[in-house]
Amino acid sequence: MLLVPPRPHGSATNRPIRPQSPTAPALGDRHAGWIATGAALLALTLTVLGTATPASAQEAASTGPGPNGETAPAITLAPHEARYEMRLIRRAPGSPLVNVHGTMAYRLTDTCDGWAMESRTELALFHKEGDPVLSDWTFISWESKAADRYRFRIRSERDGQVEEIIDGRAEMAAGEGGRRGVAHFTHPEKKDLDLEAPVMLPGEHTLAVLRAAAEGRRLFTVPMFDGSETEGAMQATAVIAESVPAGTVSELPEAALLAGPSWRMVLSFFAPDENTTLPEYEVRLRYHTNGVAEEVIQDFGTMALRASLVELTPVTDGGC
């Protein structure tokens, strides 16, 4: 589901850096960027997983029986607000990073003609030497329920200084071979980017993944554009590991929004135009049919972050 996250300090690349070695040169300078990238990608994953349209959800709910003849779970997204506590759960041997903690706030709102998403991730990164690095990353998007219009804005700060802004919109239309469109960026530079078919916006991708899960499929892969990559759509691959029945214990046992059926899955994201079998990052999570995510782990290869769901409330002030 993915996005251009905060960039490592001093990096000239326009996409997340894949660490090659825990003791590589300049690791100390770039480690903060890698960790912030992980948090950003997690927020983007929730964005991608939380923007399907009600009409599409109804269509998905009527796709028929599941793989064993049982009734497929209904897919009806619930506008909601969630807060996740984030912490480092794994780091490579020899890494100068000793700890990471922070929070991510996430809000999904029904605006009648579309879905609005707001996410903010705040992290403190502690190294063996020096002061902690403070990372602040925000992502705001809106996608029409027809999946033909999309707006996005990404802002990354490090220690109070703005490091990157990505701003733009996309217009999509059905065509031969699938949906295609054009993205118009205003930051970091003005440019237009052709999005060749087949490509999906985040909401479309969400619906397709949920359909695949409801049908009992184990693998779904397709290019997806969310605005995070200024060079093109990322290849997004979902591996659906298992179906989790309604009523299974969740991170917030009393939350009604977590009482329904869900799937555990692994989402892998590959940079545009790179012939590689190694993803930029992976996200493991338990994703509910109403668009709520829990049991989230973001794996960046040499490090991993856990995002634990600690607060969850329905959103009813969107006007619809």
SERO-4910 file (N, C-alpha, C, O; in steps of 0.05 Angstrom, whole numbers):
BEGIN
 pado doro    nc1    nc2    nc3   cac1   cac2   cac3    cc1    cc2    cc3    oc1    oc2    oc3
  Met    A     14    -16      0      0      0      0     19     22      0     21     28     24
  Leu    A     43     46    -24     64     58     -7     77     84    -14     75     92    -37
  Leu    A     88     94     -1     93    122     -2    122    130      1    138    115     12
  Val    A    127    153     -9    154    163     -5    156    174     23    143    193     30
  Pro    A    173    161     39    176    168     67    197    190     70    208    199     50
  Pro    A    202    198     94    224    217     99    250    206     89    255    182     93
  Arg    A    266    222     76    291    213     65    314    215     85    314    233    102
  Pro    A    333    197     84    357    199    100    371    226     96    371    236     74
  His    A    381    237    117    394    263    116    417    263     95    435    246     97
  Gly    A    416    282     77    437    284     57    434    265     34    452    264     17
  Ser    A    412    250     32    409    231     11    399    245    -14    382    262    -13
  Ala    A    410    237    -37    402    249    -62    381    232    -76    369    240    -96
  Thr    A    377    208    -66    358    190    -79    330    199    -75    324    213    -55
  Asn    A    312    191    -93    284    199    -90    267    176    -80    242    176    -84
  Arg    A    279    156    -68    264    134    -57    279    124    -33    302    130    -28
  Pro    A    265    108    -16    278     98      8    303     83      2    306     69    -19
  Ile    A    322     85     20    348     71     17    346     43     29    336     40     52
  Arg    A    354     23     15    355     -4     25    382     -9     37    402    -10     22
  Pro    A    384    -12     63    411    -16     76    424    -42     65    410    -62     63
  Gln    A    449    -41     59    464    -64     49    479    -78     71    484   -102     70
  Ser    A    488    -63     91    504    -75    112    501    -58    138    501    -34    136
  Pro    A    498    -71    161    495    -56    186    520    -39    192    519    -22    209
  Thr    A    543    -45    180    567    -30    185    576    -14    161    600     -7    160
  Ala    A    558    -10    142    566      5    118    573     34    125    564     44    146
  Pro    A    590     47    109    597     75    115    573     93    116    553     88    101
  Ala    A    574    113    133    552    133    136    527    121    148    506    134    147
  Leu    A    529     97    160    506     86    173    495    104    195    471    107    198
  Gly    A    513    115    210    504    132    232    489    156    222    469    164    235
  Asp    A    497    168    200    483    191    189    456    184    178    437    200    179
  Arg    A    453    160    167    429    153    152    410    135    167    387    130    159
  His    A    419    125    190    402    106    205    376    118    213    355    105    211
  Ala    A    376    143    221    352    156    229    332    158    205    308    154    209
  Gly    A    343    163    182    326    164    158    313    137    153    290    136    145
  Trp    A    328    115    156    317     89    151    294     83    170    273     72    161
  Ile    A    298     89    195    277     83    215    253    100    210    230     91    210
  Ala    A    257    126    204    234    143    198    220    133    173    195    135    171
  Thr    A    235    123    154    224    111    130    205     89    138    183     87    127
  Gly    A    213     72    156    196     50    164    170     59    175    149     48    169
  Ala    A    170     80    192    145     90    203    128    102    182    103     99    182
  Ala    A    140    116    163    125    128    141    112    107    124     88    110    117
  Leu    A    126     86    118    115     65    102     92     51    116     73     43    103
  Leu    A     94     48    142     72     36    157     47     53    154     26     43    149
  Ala    A     51     80    158     28     97    155     16     96    128     -9     97    124
  Leu    A     33     94    108     23     92     81      8     66     76    -12     65     62
  Thr    A     18     45     89      4     19     86    -25     22     97    -43     12     84
  Leu    A    -28     35    120    -55     38    130    -71     56    112    -95     52    109
  Thr    A    -58     75     99    -72     91     79    -83     74     57   -106     76     49
  Val    A    -66     58     45    -73     41     23    -95     22     32   -113     16     16
  Leu    A    -93     12     56   -112     -8     66   -138      5     75   -156    -10     84
  Gly    A   -141     31     74   -164     43     86   -179     62     68   -191     81     78
  Thr    A   -180     58     41   -192     78     24   -210     67      3   -215     80    -17
  Ala    A   -220     42      6   -239     32    -14   -266     46    -13   -272     57      8
  Thr    A   -281     45    -34   -306     60    -35   -329     43    -25   -328     18    -27
  Pro    A   -351     55    -13   -373     40     -5   -386     24    -27   -393      0    -23
  Ala    A   -388     35    -51   -400     21    -74   -383     -4    -80   -393    -25    -85
  Ser    A   -357      0    -80   -339    -22    -85   -341    -43    -63   -339    -67    -68
  Ala    A   -344    -33    -38   -346    -51    -16   -371    -68    -19   -370    -92    -13
  Gln    A   -393    -56    -28   -417    -72    -32   -413    -93    -53   -423   -115    -51
  Glu    A   -399    -85    -74   -393   -104    -96   -376   -127    -85   -381   -150    -92
  Ala    A   -356   -120    -68   -339   -141    -57   -355   -160    -39   -350   -184    -38
  Ala    A   -375   -148    -25   -391   -164     -6   -409   -183    -21   -418   -203     -9
  Ser    A   -414   -179    -46   -432   -196    -61   -417   -213    -81   -429   -222   -101
  Thr    A   -392   -219    -76   -376   -234    -94   -383   -264    -93   -373   -280   -109
  Gly    A   -399   -272    -73   -407   -300    -72   -393   -315    -50   -381   -303    -33
  Pro    A   -395   -341    -51   -384   -358    -29   -354   -358    -29   -341   -352    -50
  Gly    A   -342   -365     -6   -314   -367     -4   -304   -393    -17   -319   -407    -29
  Pro    A   -277   -399    -13   -265   -421    -27   -277   -448    -19   -275   -468    -34
  Asn    A   -288   -450      6   -299   -476     15   -330   -476     15   -342   -493     28
  Gly    A   -341   -457      0   -370   -456     -2   -384   -439     19   -408   -435     18
  Glu    A   -369   -429     39   -380   -413     60   -386   -385     49   -375   -377     28
  Thr    A   -402   -370     63   -408   -342     55   -384   -325     59   -372   -325     81
  Ala    A   -376   -310     38   -353   -293     41   -359   -269     59   -382   -259     59
  Pro    A   -340   -261     76   -346   -239     94   -351   -213     79   -339   -207     59
  Ala    A   -371   -197     90   -378   -172     78   -355   -152     82   -343   -151    104
  Ile    A   -349   -136     62   -328   -115     64   -342    -88     65   -350    -78     44
  Thr    A   -344    -77     88   -356    -51     93   -338    -34    110   -335    -40    134
  Leu    A   -325    -14     99   -305      1    113   -318     19    134   -340     30    130
  Ala    A   -304     22    156   -314     39    178   -295     63    182   -272     59    189
  Pro    A   -305     87    178   -289    111    185   -280    108    214   -296    102    232
  His    A   -255    113    219   -245    109    246   -220    126    251   -207    136    233
  Glu    A   -214    129    277   -190    142    286   -174    123    304   -186    111    322
  Ala    A   -149    120    299   -132    101    314   -106    114    322    -96    132    309
  Arg    A    -95    104    344    -68    112    352    -52     87    358    -61     68    371
  Tyr    A    -28     86    347     -9     64    350     16     73    365     26     95    359
  Glu    A     25     57    383     51     61    396     72     46    381     68     22    375
  Met    A     94     59    373    114     47    357    140     43    372    148     60    388
  Arg    A    153     20    367    178     15    381    195     -4    363    185    -19    347
  Leu    A    221     -2    367    240    -19    353    239    -47    365    242    -50    390
  Ile    A    237    -67    349    237    -95    359    260   -111    349    266   -133    359
  Arg    A    274   -101    329    298   -115    319    317    -96    305    308    -78    291
  Arg    A    343    -99    310    363    -83    296    386   -101    289    390   -122    302
  Ala    A    401    -94    269    423   -110    260    447   -109    279    450    -88    292
  Pro    A    462   -130    282    486   -129    299    505   -107    290    509   -104    266
  Gly    A    516    -92    309    534    -71    302    521    -45    295    535    -25    290
  Ser    A    495    -44    296    481    -19    290    485      2    312    485     -5    335
  Pro    A    489     27    305    492     48    325    465     56    338    465     70    358
  Leu    A    444     46    327    417     52    337    412     35    362    417     10    361
  Val    A    403     46    384    398     31    408    368     29    415    359     11    428
  Asn    A    352     49    406    324     48    413    308     67    395    319     87    385
  Val    A    283     61    391    264     78    376    237     76    390    228     54    396
  His    A    224     98    394    197     97    404    182    122    394    194    143    388
  Gly    A    156    120    393    139    142    383    111    133    380    102    113    390
  Thr    A     96    150    365     67    144    361     60    150    332     73    166    318
  Met    A     38    138    323     26    144    298     -3    148    302    -17    131    312
  Ala    A    -13    171    293    -42    177    294    -53    174    265    -41    183    246
  Tyr    A    -77    161    263    -88    155    237   -118    161    238   -132    154    257
  Arg    A   -128    174    217   -157    181    216   -167    177    188   -156    187    168
  Leu    A   -189    162    185   -202    157    160   -231    168    161   -246    161    179
  Thr    A   -238    187    143   -263    200    143   -278    197    117   -266    199     95
  Asp    A   -304    193    118   -321    192     95   -330    220     88   -344    233    104
  Thr    A   -322    231     65   -330    258     57   -353    258     36   -356    278     22
  Cys    A   -368    237     35   -391    233     17   -382    227    -11   -390    207    -23
  Asp    A   -365    244    -23   -356    238    -50   -329    224    -51   -318    218    -73
  Gly    A   -317    220    -28   -291    207    -27   -283    200      1   -299    201     20
  Trp    A   -258    191      4   -247    184     30   -223    201     36   -204    203     19
  Ala    A   -222    213     60   -200    230     68   -184    214     89   -195    202    107
  Met    A   -158    215     87   -140    202    106   -119    222    116   -107    237    101
  Glu    A   -115    221    142    -94    237    155    -78    219    173    -89    203    188
  Ser    A    -51    222    171    -34    206    188    -10    223    196      1    238    180
  Arg    A     -2    220    221     22    233    231     38    214    248     28    202    267
  Thr    A     63    212    242     82    194    256    104    211    269    118    225    255
  Glu    A    106    208    295    127    222    310    145    201    324    135    185    339
  Leu    A    171    203    318    190    183    329    214    197    342    222    219    333
  Ala    A    224    185    363    250    192    375    269    169    370    263    146    378
  Leu    A    292    175    358    312    154    352    337    159    368    349    180    368
  Phe    A    344    138    383    367    140    402    390    124    391    387    101    384
  His    A    414    137    391    439    124    382    458    121    405    453    132    427
  Lys    A    479    106    401    499    102    422    512    128    431    520    131    454
  Glu    A    514    147    412    526    173    418    508    195    407    493    191    387
  Gly    A    509    218    420    495    241    410    466    243    420    456    225    434
  Asp    A    454    265    414    426    270    422    407    253    405    413    245    383
  Pro    A    383    248    416    363    233    399    355    250    375    354    274    376
  Val    A    348    236    354    338    249    330    307    248    331    296    226    335
  Leu    A    295    271    326    266    272    327    255    273    298    262    291    283
  Ser    A    238    254    291    227    253    264    196    258    266    183    246    282
  Asp    A    187    275    248    158    282    247    149    280    218    159    294    201
  Trp    A    131    261    213    122    256    185     92    256    183     79    243    199
  Thr    A     81    271    164     52    272    160     45    265    131     60    271    113
  Phe    A     22    252    128     12    245    102    -18    250    101    -32    240    119
  Ile    A    -27    265     82    -55    272     78    -63    265     50    -49    271     31
  Ser    A    -85    251     47    -94    244     20   -125    244     18   -139    243     38
  Trp    A   -134    246     -6   -163    244    -12   -166    229    -38   -153    235    -58
  Glu    A   -184    209    -38   -190    193    -63   -219    193    -68   -235    187    -50
  Ser    A   -227    199    -92   -256    199    -99   -266    170    -98   -252    151   -102
  Lys    A   -292    168    -92   -304    141    -91   -306    128   -118   -310    103   -119
  Ala    A   -303    143   -139   -301    132   -166   -273    124   -173   -268    112   -195
  Ala    A   -254    130   -156   -225    124   -160   -215    136   -186   -197    125   -199
  Asp    A   -225    160   -193   -215    174   -216   -200    200   -209   -189    213   -227
  Arg    A   -201    208   -184   -187    232   -175   -173    225   -148   -183    211   -132
  Tyr    A   -149    237   -145   -133    231   -121   -115    255   -115   -103    266   -133
  Arg    A   -114    263    -90    -96    284    -81    -79    274    -58    -88    257    -42
  Phe    A    -55    285    -56    -36    275    -35    -17    297    -27     -9    314    -44
  Arg    A     -9    296     -2     12    315      8     27    300     30     15    289     49
  Ile    A     54    301     28     71    287     47     91    308     57    103    323     41
  Arg    A     96    309     83    114    328     95    132    313    115    122    299    132
  Ser    A    158    316    112    177    303    130    195    323    144    206    341    131
  Glu    A    197    321    170    214    339    186    234    322    202    228    300    211
  Arg    A    257    334    206    277    321    224    288    343    242    299    363    233
  Asp    A    285    338    268    294    358    289    282    385    283    296    405    286
  Gly    A    257    386    274    243    411    270    248    425    243    237    446    238
  Gln    A    266    413    227    272    424    201    259    408    179    260    383    178
  Val    A    245    422    160    232    408    138    253    396    120    270    410    110
  Glu    A    251    370    115    269    356     97    257    351     70    271    351     49
  Glu    A    230    347     68    218    340     43    189    346     43    175    341     63
  Ile    A    179    355     20    150    358     16    144    346    -12    157    353    -31
  Ile    A    124    329    -13    114    318    -38     85    325    -40     69    319    -21
  Asp    A     77    338    -61     50    348    -64     41    344    -93     56    348   -112
  Gly    A     16    335    -96      6    331   -123    -22    319   -124    -36    317   -104
  Arg    A    -30    312   -148    -56    300   -153    -53    281   -177    -34    282   -192
  Ala    A    -73    264   -180    -74    245   -202   -102    243   -213   -122    246   -199
  Glu    A   -103    239   -239   -129    236   -253   -127    209   -268   -108    204   -282
  Met    A   -148    192   -264   -147    165   -274   -172    160   -292   -192    173   -289
  Ala    A   -169    141   -311   -191    133   -328   -186    105   -337   -163     96   -339
  Ala    A   -208     91   -342   -206     63   -352   -196     64   -381   -203     81   -397
  Gly    A   -180     44   -388   -169     42   -415   -162     14   -422   -167     -4   -406
  Glu    A   -151     10   -445   -143    -17   -454   -122    -28   -435   -101    -15   -431
  Gly    A   -126    -51   -425   -107    -64   -408   -110    -56   -379    -95    -66   -362
  Gly    A   -130    -40   -372   -134    -32   -345   -135     -1   -341   -134     13   -361
  Arg    A   -136      7   -316   -137     36   -311   -110     49   -315    -89     37   -308
  Arg    A   -110     73   -326    -86     89   -330    -92    118   -323   -115    125   -318
  Gly    A    -71    134   -322    -76    162   -315    -51    179   -316    -30    171   -327
  Val    A    -53    203   -305    -31    222   -304    -29    233   -275    -49    241   -264
  Ala    A     -5    234   -264      0    247   -239     13    274   -244     31    277   -260
  His    A      3    295   -229     14    322   -232     27    329   -205     13    333   -185
  Phe    A     53    331   -204     68    339   -180     73    369   -180     79    381   -200
  Thr    A     69    382   -156     77    409   -153    102    412   -135    116    432   -136
  His    A    107    392   -118    131    390   -102    140    361   -102    123    343   -103
  Pro    A    166    355   -101    189    374    -97    196    390   -122    211    409   -121
  Glu    A    184    382   -145    187    398   -169    162    394   -186    147    374   -183
  Lys    A    156    413   -203    133    410   -221    139    391   -243    159    394   -258
  Lys    A    122    370   -245    126    350   -266    100    334   -270     85    332   -251
  Asp    A     97    324   -294     75    306   -299     86    278   -303    108    274   -315
  Leu    A     72    258   -294     81    230   -295     58    213   -307     37    211   -295
  Asp    A     64    200   -329     44    181   -341     43    156   -324     64    145   -317
  Leu    A     19    147   -318     15    122   -303      3    102   -322    -20    103   -328
  Glu    A     20     84   -331     12     65   -352     -5     42   -340     -1     34   -317
  Ala    A    -23     33   -356    -41     10   -348    -25    -16   -347     -6    -20   -363
  Pro    A    -31    -33   -328    -52    -29   -307    -39    -17   -282    -17    -25   -275
  Val    A    -53      1   -270    -44     13   -245    -68     20   -228    -89     27   -238
  Met    A    -65     17   -202    -87     22   -184    -80     44   -164    -57     48   -157
  Leu    A   -101     59   -156    -98     78   -134   -101     62   -108   -109     39   -108
  Pro    A    -95     75    -86    -95     60    -60   -122     47    -54   -123     24    -46
  Gly    A   -144     61    -59   -170     49    -53   -176     25    -71   -186      5    -61
  Glu    A   -170     27    -96   -174      5   -114   -157    -19   -106   -166    -42   -106
  His    A   -133    -14    -97   -115    -35    -89   -126    -49    -64   -125    -73    -61
  Thr    A   -136    -33    -45   -148    -44    -21   -170    -63    -28   -171    -86    -18
  Leu    A   -188    -54    -45   -211    -71    -52   -202    -97    -66   -212   -118    -60
  Ala    A   -182    -95    -83   -172   -118    -98   -159   -138    -78   -163   -162    -81
  Val    A   -144   -128    -59   -132   -146    -39   -154   -160    -22   -152   -184    -17
  Leu    A   -174   -145    -14   -195   -157      2   -211   -177    -14   -219   -198     -3
  Arg    A   -216   -171    -39   -230   -190    -56   -214   -216    -58   -224   -238    -56
  Ala    A   -188   -213    -63   -171   -236    -65   -172   -253    -40   -173   -278    -41
  Ala    A   -171   -240    -17   -172   -254      9   -199   -268     12   -200   -291     21
  Ala    A   -221   -254      5   -247   -266      8   -251   -290    -10   -266   -309     -4
  Glu    A   -237   -290    -33   -239   -312    -52   -221   -335    -45   -221   -356    -59
  Gly    A   -205   -332    -24   -187   -353    -16   -161   -353    -30   -145   -373    -28
  Arg    A   -155   -332    -45   -129   -331    -59   -107   -325    -39   -111   -313    -18
  Arg    A    -83   -333    -46    -60   -330    -29    -41   -308    -38    -24   -298    -23
  Leu    A    -43   -300    -64    -24   -281    -75    -39   -261    -93    -56   -269   -109
  Phe    A    -32   -236    -90    -43   -215   -108    -21   -194   -112     -9   -184    -93
  Thr    A    -15   -187   -137      6   -168   -143     -2   -150   -166    -14   -159   -186
  Val    A      3   -124   -164     -4   -104   -184     11    -78   -179     17    -72   -155
  Pro    A     17    -62   -199     28    -35   -194      8    -17   -180    -16    -19   -185
  Met    A     17     -1   -161      0     16   -146     13     44   -143     37     46   -137
  Phe    A     -3     65   -147      7     93   -144     -7    106   -121    -31    108   -121
  Asp    A      9    117   -102     -2    131    -80      9    159    -77      0    174    -59
  Gly    A     28    167    -94     39    193    -93     66    194    -79     80    215    -80
  Ser    A     75    172    -67    100    172    -53    124    170    -71    146    178    -63
  Glu    A    121    158    -94    143    155   -113    139    174   -136    119    173   -150
  Thr    A    158    193   -140    155    212   -162    165    200   -188    164    214   -209
  Glu    A    175    175   -188    185    163   -213    165    143   -224    169    133   -246
  Gly    A    144    136   -210    125    117   -221    111    101   -199    114    106   -176
  Ala    A     95     82   -208     80     65   -190     98     44   -178    116     34   -192
  Met    A     93     37   -153    108     15   -140     94    -12   -146     69    -12   -149
  Gln    A    109    -33   -147     97    -59   -150     90    -69   -122    107    -71   -104
  Ala    A     64    -74   -117     55    -82    -91     45   -111    -92     28   -118   -108
  Thr    A     56   -127    -74     49   -156    -73     38   -162    -46     50   -156    -25
  Ala    A     15   -175    -45      2   -184    -21      2   -214    -19     -7   -227    -38
  Val    A     13   -225      3     11   -253      8     -8   -257     32     -2   -249     54
  Ile    A    -31   -269     26    -51   -273     47    -45   -299     61    -48   -320     50
  Ala    A    -37   -296     87    -27   -320    101    -50   -337    113    -49   -361    110
  Glu    A    -70   -324    125    -91   -339    138   -115   -322    143   -113   -298    146
  Ser    A   -138   -335    144   -163   -322    151   -168   -325    181   -163   -346    193
  Val    A   -176   -303    194   -180   -303    223   -210   -299    228   -221   -278    220
  Pro    A   -224   -318    240   -253   -316    244   -261   -293    263   -245   -284    279
  Ala    A   -285   -284    260   -296   -263    278   -295   -273    307   -298   -297    313
  Gly    A   -289   -254    325   -288   -260    353   -261   -268    363   -258   -272    387
  Thr    A   -241   -270    346   -214   -277    354   -203   -254    371   -207   -231    364
  Val    A   -188   -261    392   -177   -241    409   -160   -221    394   -144   -228    376
  Ser    A   -164   -195    400   -149   -174    386   -132   -158    405   -132   -164    429
  Glu    A   -118   -138    395   -101   -121    412   -118   -104    431   -109    -97    453
  Leu    A   -143    -98    423   -161    -84    441   -187   -101    443   -206    -97    428
  Pro    A   -188   -119    462   -209   -139    464   -237   -127    466   -257   -139    458
  Glu    A   -240   -103    477   -266    -91    481   -275    -74    457   -297    -64    457
  Ala    A   -258    -71    437   -265    -54    414   -283    -68    394   -276    -89    384
  Ala    A   -307    -57    390   -326    -70    372   -316    -70    343   -323    -88    328
  Leu    A   -300    -50    336   -289    -49    309   -270    -71    302   -263    -75    279
  Leu    A   -261    -86    323   -243   -108    319   -256   -136    322   -243   -156    323
  Ala    A   -283   -136    324   -297   -161    330   -302   -178    305   -307   -202    307
  Gly    A   -300   -166    281   -307   -180    257   -284   -197    246   -262   -198    258
  Pro    A   -288   -210    224   -268   -227    211   -245   -211    201   -247   -187    196
  Ser    A   -222   -224    197   -198   -210    188   -179   -230    174   -185   -254    173
  Trp    A   -158   -219    163   -137   -236    150   -110   -226    159   -105   -202    163
  Arg    A    -92   -245    164    -64   -239    168    -50   -240    140    -54   -259    125
  Met    A    -34   -220    135    -21   -219    108      5   -205    110     12   -191    130
  Val    A     21   -208     89     47   -195     86     46   -178     60     40   -189     39
  Leu    A     52   -153     62     52   -135     39     80   -127     33     95   -117     50
  Ser    A     89   -132      8    116   -125      0    115   -104    -22     97   -105    -39
  Phe    A    133    -85    -21    133    -63    -40    160    -60    -53    181    -60    -40
  Phe    A    159    -58    -80    184    -56    -96    185    -29   -110    165    -20   -120
  Ala    A    209    -18   -111    212      9   -123    207      7   -153    211    -14   -166
  Pro    A    198     30   -165    193     30   -194    218     25   -210    240     34   -203
  Asp    A    215     10   -232    236      6   -252    261     -6   -241    283     -1   -250
  Glu    A    258    -23   -220    281    -37   -210    276    -67   -212    258    -78   -200
  Asn    A    293    -81   -227    291   -110   -231    305   -123   -207    329   -130   -209
  Thr    A    290   -128   -186    302   -140   -162    281   -158   -149    257   -153   -151
  Thr    A    291   -178   -136    273   -195   -120    271   -186    -91    256   -198    -76
  Leu    A    286   -165    -84    285   -155    -56    267   -131    -55    271   -112    -69
  Pro    A    247   -132    -37    229   -109    -34    243    -86    -20    262    -90     -5
  Glu    A    232    -62    -23    242    -39     -8    235    -43     22    250    -36     40
  Tyr    A    212    -55     27    203    -61     54    180    -80     54    168    -85     33
  Glu    A    173    -91     77    150   -108     80    135   -100    105    146    -91    124
  Val    A    109   -105    104     92    -99    127     75   -124    133     61   -134    115
  Arg    A     77   -134    157     60   -156    166     38   -145    183     43   -128    200
  Leu    A     13   -153    179     -9   -142    194    -33   -160    193    -35   -178    176
  Arg    A    -51   -155    211    -77   -168    212    -97   -146    203   -100   -126    217
  Tyr    A   -110   -151    181   -127   -130    169   -156   -139    169   -163   -160    158
  His    A   -173   -122    181   -201   -129    184   -217   -120    160   -208   -102    145
  Thr    A   -240   -132    156   -257   -125    133   -268    -97    134   -277    -87    114
  Asn    A   -267    -84    157   -277    -57    159   -255    -36    157   -259    -12    161
  Gly    A   -230    -44    149   -209    -26    144   -192    -19    168   -176      0    167
  Val    A   -194    -34    190   -178    -29    214   -155    -49    214   -158    -73    209
  Ala    A   -131    -39    220   -107    -56    220    -96    -59    248    -96    -40    264
  Glu    A    -86    -83    255    -73    -88    280    -51   -109    276    -48   -119    254
  Glu    A    -37   -115    298    -15   -134    297      5   -127    275     13   -143    259
  Val    A     13   -102    274     29    -91    252     59    -92    259     68    -83    280
  Ile    A     74   -103    240    103   -102    241    114    -93    214    107   -104    193
  Gln    A    131    -72    214    143    -62    190    172    -71    190    187    -64    208
  Asp    A    179    -86    169    206    -98    167    222    -85    145    213    -85    121
  Phe    A    244    -73    152    261    -59    132    287    -73    127    307    -61    118
  Gly    A    288    -99    134    312   -115    128    331   -116    152    332   -136    166
  Thr    A    345    -94    157    364    -93    179    351    -83    205    364    -81    225
  Met    A    325    -77    204    311    -67    228    281    -72    224    272    -75    202
  Ala    A    267    -72    247    238    -76    246    225    -60    267    236    -57    289
  Leu    A    201    -49    261    185    -34    280    158    -48    285    146    -58    266
  Arg    A    150    -48    310    123    -57    316    105    -33    322    113    -14    336
  Ala    A     81    -33    311     61    -12    317     38    -26    331     22    -41    319
  Ser    A     35    -20    356     14    -33    373    -10    -14    374     -7      9    381
  Leu    A    -33    -25    368    -58     -9    369    -66     -4    398    -71    -24    413
  Val    A    -68     21    407    -74     27    435    -99     43    438   -111     44    460
  Glu    A   -109     56    417   -134     71    418   -149     68    391   -136     69    370
  Leu    A   -175     65    393   -191     61    368   -219     71    374   -233     62    392
  Thr    A   -229     90    357   -255    101    360   -268    105    332   -253    111    313
  Pro    A   -294    101    329   -307    107    304   -308    137    298   -309    153    317
  Val    A   -308    144    273   -310    172    265   -338    176    253   -345    163    234
  Thr    A   -353    195    264   -380    200    256   -385    228    247   -408    236    241
  Asp    A   -364    245    245   -368    273    239   -360    280    210   -353    303    204
  Gly    A   -359    260    192   -351    266    164   -373    277    147   -368    286    125
  Gly    A   -398    277    157   -420    289    142   -436    268    126   -455    276    113
  Cys    A   -428    243    126   -442    222    111   -448    198    129   -460    178    120
***
